[in-house]
Amino acid sequence: MNYTLYCLEFINGVHFGRGNLDSSEITFHADTLFSALFQEALKMKKQDRFLKQVSDGKIIFSDAFPYIGKNYYIPKPMIAVQTEDESKQGDSRQKKKFKNLKYIPVSTLADFVNGTFPEEHMEDMKYLGLYDMKVSVGIHGMEEPEPFRVNTWNFNTGTGLYVLSGYENESDRELLDELFEGLQYTGIGEKKSSGLGRFIYKVCKVPEDMMGYLKKKSEKNILLSTALPEDEELEQVIKDSSYLLIKRSGFVDSSEYALQQMRKRDLYVFSSGSCFAFRGRIIEERNGGKHPVFRYAKAFFMGV
């Protein structure tokens, strides 16, 4: 499989949902990206081709992760490590920093596994950007205007998010390029009608160290996308694995699906950073609407 990076430089703030408007994540998951790209494919009448290539595993993509300058970050692997510096093993301050660590530079992965993770990278995310709160007003018919708060994340200059994509051939890469080209004007996340979530994208070369891990065959693999194995695989997959389950929900982003906006069924998936190996799947649901809705739960792995 071939790999490429899509670097997203956001023009305005972003709001990636936590279930309410007054709090926001700083990244988004692969299923959110799939839904957004599928909407762009619908506009271009290329939804059948896109769905088939993704379902067949010929196009895969990761969650979105931060980049700062030329440092690309991946989720902290869910594996037990022991620091080599015995003087720091009982350091509660050090342990708290390590516990709160969410992302590590891919260039430090070997150090992390060996227990020699550089302390200077413990608080890198403070250079990524800042939260902001904006007040908007909702007007519903003849009712009194209702103010509400929207929490946004604003990236600093030279920072943003990237998505790793795997593809079988150049025609698949060209299709992804087309979809990202359209999506950058539509935006991703919530409150797109207010200008949030719009970005400029660049196709970037995958760094050599990252490519080495992507090509590596390993007993331990880091999951880089939210994913879910087939039901019959589940019992075997979780043996000797370390993982975190997260709930994915939200609303169907289609004006043709139903007369009113419909919620998706809650879906519990493995979080990126979990460690094991399986292919994952595309999940189809109708939930009373006029057409099927597809949920992305394919696995994107990196060897350790």
N, C-alpha and C positions, 0 to 999 in steps of 0.2 A: 504493500500500500504506500502511496505517496502522501506527504504531509505539507501543509502550509499554515501560516499564521495570518489571521485577520486582526489588525490593530485598529481599535475604535477610539478616535479622539472626539470627545463629546463637546459640542458647541455650547450648550447650556447645562443646567442641572439635570439630574435624573431622579426618578422615583421608582425603585424596584420594591414591590410590595412585600409587606410582612403581615398583611391582613387588614391594615388600617392606614389612613393617610398621614397620621402624625408620626410615623416612624418609617425608615427606609433602609434597605440593604445597600451595600456598595457594589455588589455584583449581581448577576442574574444566572439562572440555571439553563441547562441545555434544552429542557422542555419549553421554556419561554422562548428561546431562540428558534426552535423548530416551529412553534406556532406562528411566530412573526414571519419567518421565511416562507411558510406555507401560504400565508395570506398574500405575500408578494407573488408567489407562484400562481395563485388563483388569478391575480390581475393579469398575468402574462399568459394564461391558459397553459401553464406547464406543471400544474399540480400533480397530474398522474405520473409524469416522468420523475418528478422530485420524490414523490411518495414511494415509488417503486425502488429507486436507487437507495433511498434511506432504509426501507424495509429489508432490502437484500444485503444491507451492510456495505454497499459500495460507496456511500457517502456517510461519514460519521463526524460528529463534532463534540467538543468538550463544553463544559460550563465556561462562563467568562471569568477570567482571572486578571488581577492587576498587573500592570507594568509601570515601572518608574524609570524613566530614561531608557537604558538598554538592559535593565534587570527585569526578567520575566519571572513571575511568582506562580507557584503551584500550591495547592492545599497541603498543610502539614500532614504527612502520612500518619495513619493511625497504627503505628507500630511502637513497641516498647524499645526505648534506647537507654543506655546507661552512660552518663558522662565519664570521660576518662580523668577529669580533674576532680579528685576526691575531696578537695577543699570546698567545692561548690555543691556537692551532693546534699549537704544539709542546709544549704542557703535558702531560706524561705522566700527571700526576694527573687532569687534566681528561678526558683520553682514556680512562683506566681507568673513571672514573665513568660516562662516556657509554656505554662498552662494556657495563658491568654493568646499565645502565638497562633495565628490562623493560617498564615501564608509564609512560605520560605522561598528565596531565590532558587531557581532550578540549578544554578551553578553551585549551590551549597548542599545539594541532596546527599552526596557521598559523605560530607562532613556530618550531616544530621544523623545518618544511619550509623556512623562510627562513633557517635557521642561527642563530636568535636565541633558542634554548630557554633559559628562565630557570634559572639555576644553583640557585636555592633549591628547585626541585622535583626535583633529582637524587636525593635520598635520602628521598623521601616514604614509601616502603614501610616504613621503620623505625617509622612511627607506626601501621601497620596492625594489628600484633599480635605474638605471641611463640610460639615452638615450646615444647612440653613433652613429656616422656617419661613414660608411665605403664606400670607393670608389671602384667600380667594373668597368670592361671594357666589353662592348658588342661588339661582332664581328659578322657581318652579311655578309656572303659570302665573296666577294672580296672588300667590302667597307672598308673605313678607320675605325679602332677601335674607338668606342665612349665611353668615360668614363661617368659613371652616379653614383649618390650617393644613398645609401640605408640607411635609418634611422632605427636603431634597438634599442630594449629595452633589457637591461641586468638585470636579477634579482640578488639581493644580496643573499649571503649564508643564508639558513634558510627561504627563501621566495619563493613564486611561485604562481600558480593558482590552484584553486580547482573547480570541477564540482559536483553538487548535482545530484544524479540520483534516480528516483523512479522506482520500478519494482514490478510485481505481484508475481513472484515465483523465486525459485533458478535457474531454467534453463535460465530465462531471465538475471539474474545477471551473470551467467556463460558466456552467449553470450557477454554481455558488457565487461567482463574481457578479453575475447579472442580478441575483437575488439580493446580495449585499448592496449593490448599486442603488436598487430601489428602496431598500430598507433604511438607508442612511437619511433619506428625505422624510420617510414616514416616522422614524424613531422607534425606540423599543422601551418597554416598561409602561408605567401608568402615566396619565395626564399628558398624553402626546398632543392632544388638542391645544394644550397651553404652551407648546413648544419644548416640552421636556423630552429627553431621550434621543434627540437628534445628534448625529455624529458624522464625522468624515472618516472613511475607512481606507486603510492601506493594506496591500498584500505584502507581507514581510517574509523573509527567509527564516526558517526555523534554525535557531542557534545549534551549533554542532553538539554541545553537551546534551541538549534536550533531544535532538534527533537520535543520539546514541541510546538514550533511555527508551525512546519510543520503539526502536528496533530490537531492543534487548529482550531475550527470552529469559524469564526469571521465575523462580518459585513464588516470589511475592510481587504483586502488581498493584500500583496505586490507581484507584478509580478516579478519572478526571471528569466524569459527568454523573449527574444523578441518573440512576439506572435501576432496573428490576429484572431478574432472571425469569425464565418460564417457570410456571408453578412446579412442574416435575423436577426442575433443577434445584429448587430452593434448599431442600434439606442437605444436599451434597455441597452446595456452594458455601453455606455458612460454617461448615466444619473447618476448624483451625483458622478462622478468618477474624479480622477485627474491623468493625464497621459501626456506622451511625445511621439510624433511620430518621428521615425527615418527612413531614407531611406536605404534599403539593396539592393545592386547590386553586381557586380563582374562578373567573367567569369566561364563558365562551365568547371569543372576540369575532362574532359574525352577526351581521344584521339580518341575515336570511334564515338563521337557525330556528328562531322562535319569535313570537310577537313581543316578548319581553326578554330582558337579559337573563340568561340561565347560568346557574353555578355548575361547575364541573364537579364530578364526584371526588371526594377526598381520595388521594392515592398516596400510600406510604412507599417510599423508594429509598435505596441506599444513597448516602451522601458522597460527594466527591471527597477523596482523601481516604475512603475505606480501602481495605486491602484484600483482594482475592481475584478470581478470574471467571467471567462468563460473558455471553454475547449480548444479553438484554433483548428488548423487544419493542415493537410499536403496539400500543393499546388502542383499540377502537371502542368508542362508546356512542350511544345515541341519546339516552337520557330524556326521551320524549321530544327531541327536536326533529327538524325536517331533513337533516343530513347527518352523516357520521362525523364525529370529532375524533381526531387522532392525537394520541398522547405519546411523546417521545420518552422512551426509557431504555435506549441503547447504551451499551457500555463502551467507554473509551478508556483504554488502559495505558499506563506507562510502567515499564519494568524497573525494579529497584536493584 
